[in-house]
Amino acid sequence: MADLGQRTTSGELAWDKYVYKNKNWKDLNLVLEKDTELGKKVGAKLTKLADVSKGTNIKLKSNITSSIAGKRYASVTINRKDGFIPISKLS
């Protein structure tokens, strides 16, 4: 599966199609597509909480994205830590 920051063949953002419009979004099993950082929102910026490796399972806290510094982020829980990761890193 492509990352959730890309567009589907219909032109719709993959996040909107597979997460936002999905009534069972809480049951989704998402995996990190690429290594990234888990961040905490501080004002209008993101501060690093932890490094997260490709293949890590992700639990979504919300089906709505947050825009931080011009990028779309998902609110997630990873290993009992809450934070944000770019939707382009999820599949």
Phi, psi and omega in degrees: 000142177287165180290158186282358176270354181270169177267146175281176180296337178275356179093356180278144176297132183303322178303313182297317183290314188265341181242298187302317182270003183265115182293342179256030184302331181293338182268359182293141174255099181259149182230143176293129179278330183217155174301143180203185177245141170274127184240160177243135181282123177233104185066236180259010183240169177248130178251135183294129173258318183196156170275142180231133185270151174308139179093353179290136177283142185239139173248121179283141175264339183207156175262008179250134179275160174245139177263118181231120180053039175082003178244156178265128183238148175261142174273121188224167170238127178229120180050048179065016174249131178264141178182201183233142172224151180296138180295339179290350179263358183256149171217000000 
